[in-house]
Amino acid sequence: MKTASWKTKNRGEVTPALINLLVLSEQKQLADKLHAHIGYDSGFKIVDGLLTPSQCFSDRLRQAAPDLILIDSTSANETLNECLSTIRRNDMTVNIILLIDQEMPNFAAKIVQFNIHGLVQLNASRNIYLEAIHGVHKGEIWLPRSMVKQIFMNFLALSQCTDSNSTLTAREQMIIQLVQLGKTNKQVALMLFVSPETIKKHMKNIFNKLGIQRRSSLNSKNLTKI
């Protein structure tokens, strides 16, 4: 995980370097809104970009060299997933905060899959933005308690339905979480960068390990009963 960098003033005083923020949204004006909302804090440098897979990355990511990426999650889910996938293919360690609307999305699987470090509401107060950005930059996880509980319950349900002879792999657990969110085999394959046939094989192994025969048995309620 990244640690804070530092720069030295002329008189030998040491102060934290700027936190380089990359803002991604289909709404071009979001970065300007954040500038005005957060204020031109001397600790930030905000760079904006369009939330499209082509803009999302490789060269764009390297040029921006962000310490932290703020992503507008109100964009189309397919666009959001593709951007997150592209980011993680290029940089596994950069900190990511998703900006959400007032309704709390079911992002438990997404948070785990893409190593998301925080969720902040788009209309949050200036202090909340500042606390979240500084906290995540220092290595903290900025998630609502309800989301942490949801992630914990998902993994608890999975652990309760396995035994020492049929432990689910990390990939199988991820596939189960995506299936619980209503994803088809094809959609899961696209998200995990494998073929649908590979997902079929994983599903067969999952069914055998859990002793189930129907896909519907993989929902959270049923898992606790297996």
N, C-alpha and C positions, 0 to 999 in steps of 0.2 A: 504494500500500500504506500502511496506517496506520502512524504513528510513535507512539512513546511520548508520552503526555501527562504533564504535571508539575503539582504543586501546591506552594505555598510555605508553610512553617511561619511561626509568629509571629516568630521570631528571624532570619528571612531565609534559613533553610536550605531547600534545594530537594530534594524527594524524588519518586520516580516515583509517579504516581497509581495507584489500584487497577486491576488488569486485570479487566475485567468478563467473566465466563465464563457462557455459557448452556449448560446440559447438557440434551440431548434424548434421551429413551429411552422405550420402552414400559414400562419398569420404573420406577415412580414413586420407588422408594427409591434409585436409582442416585446421585442428587445427594447424598443423605445419606451414602452409602458413600464417595463422593469427598471429602466434607467430612472424614469421619473418617480416610480413607486419606492424603489430602494434608496434612491438618491445617488449622487455621484460620489459614493464612498471612496475614499483614497485607497481602500484595501482591495478594490475590484477593478478588473478590466473586462467589460462585457463585449462579446462578439456575437452577432446574430447570424442566423443561417436559415434557409428554407428546409422544412422537414420533408425531404424527398430522398429516395435511395441514392440517386445520382449525386446530389449535393452532399449527402450524408457521408460520401466519405473518402477514404484513402487520402488523397492529396489534401482535401479540405481539413480533415482531422489533423494531419501532420502540420499543416500551415498554422492552424489555430493553436496547436499544442495546449489544449485546455487542461486545467487542473480539475475542473468539474463541469459536467454538461447538464443543463436544465432542458428537459424535453417536454413539450406540450403534448400531453397524452390524450387530449380531446380530439386528436386527428383520427382518421380512419384506422381501425385496428390493424389492417394488413400493412399499411404504411408504417405504423409505429413498430410492429414486429420486425419488418424488414430493416428499418433503420437501426433498431437495437441489435439485430443480428450482425449488421455491417460494422457497427461500432465495436462489438466484441471480437469480431474477426481481426480487427486492426489493433485493438488495445483492450486487454483483459483487465487492466487495473484502474483505468480512469474512473473517477467517482461519477455516479449518475443520480440525479434527482428527477422524478417525474412530477410535472405540474398537473394537478387534477381539478375537475370541477367540484361542485359542492357534494354531489352524490359519490360515495366511496365505491370505486370500482373493485371488481373481484380480481385483484392483481397478484394473489398469493403465488401462483405458478410462475408468472412473469418475473416477479421479484427474485425468486430463487434461480430461474433459468438464466436471467441476464445480469444477475448480481447487482440489483438496484439498491442504492444506499438510502434513499429517502423519498417520501411523498409529501408534497406541499400543495395546498389549495391555491388556485390561481388568484383568488381574491383575498389571500392571507394578508395580515398586517405587515408593515415594514419590519417590525421586530422579529416576527416569525421567520420571514425570509432571511434576515441576517443571522439569526440563531441557527437555522437549518444549514445555510451555506457554510458558516464557520464550523459548525459541529461536524458536518459530513467531511469537510476538508481536513479536519483533525482526526478522522477515522471513526466517528460515531455513526450509528445507524439511526436515522430519523424516520421512524415509522409509527403510525398510530397503534395503540395497544390492541385494538380490535384486529388489525392486520397481522400483528405478531402472533396473536392468539390463533388466528386462522391458519397461519403457516405451521404453528406448533401442532394444532389439532390434525392437520393433514398428515404430518409425519408420524404423529402418535397413532393415528388410524392405520397407517401402513405398517408400523412396527407391531401392532396388535394382531395383524393377520398373517404374520410370518413366523416361522420357527427356525431352529438352528440348521435344519437340513434344506430349507427352501427360502433362503434370504433373497429378497429382491435386490437387484443391482441399482446403483444410482440412476442409470439410464432408464430402467424399468419403472422406478419411482417417479421420474419426471414424466414419462409417458402416461402413467396413471393420472397424474395431476392434470395433464392436458386433456385427457379423455373426460375427466370430471368436469372440465370447463366446456364440454360439448364439442371438442374438436374431432374431426374425422381422421382416419388413418392418413389420408393424403395431406391434410392440413398439418398433422403432427410431423409427418415426413419433411414437409417444407420448412417447418420451424426448427427441426433438428438437423437439417442438411443431410438427410439420408433418403433412400428410396422407399416407396410405399411397401415393397416386398420385405424390406428390413423391419419395418414397423409391424407387419403381419407376423413375422417370426418372433418379435419381442412380445406381441400380444398373446401368441400361443404359449410362450414360456410363462407369461404372467398368469394366464388361465390355469396352467398346470400347477404352478406353485401355490396359487390361492385356492385351488380346488373348486373353481367356478366354471360355468359354461356360457354365461351371457355377459355381454358388454355392460348392460345396465347394472350388474352387480358391483361395478367399480365405482359407483357413486359413494360419497362420503358416508352416508347413513348405513348403507349395506356393508361397507368395509368393516365397520366396528362390530358387525355381527358375525363375521366370518371366523 
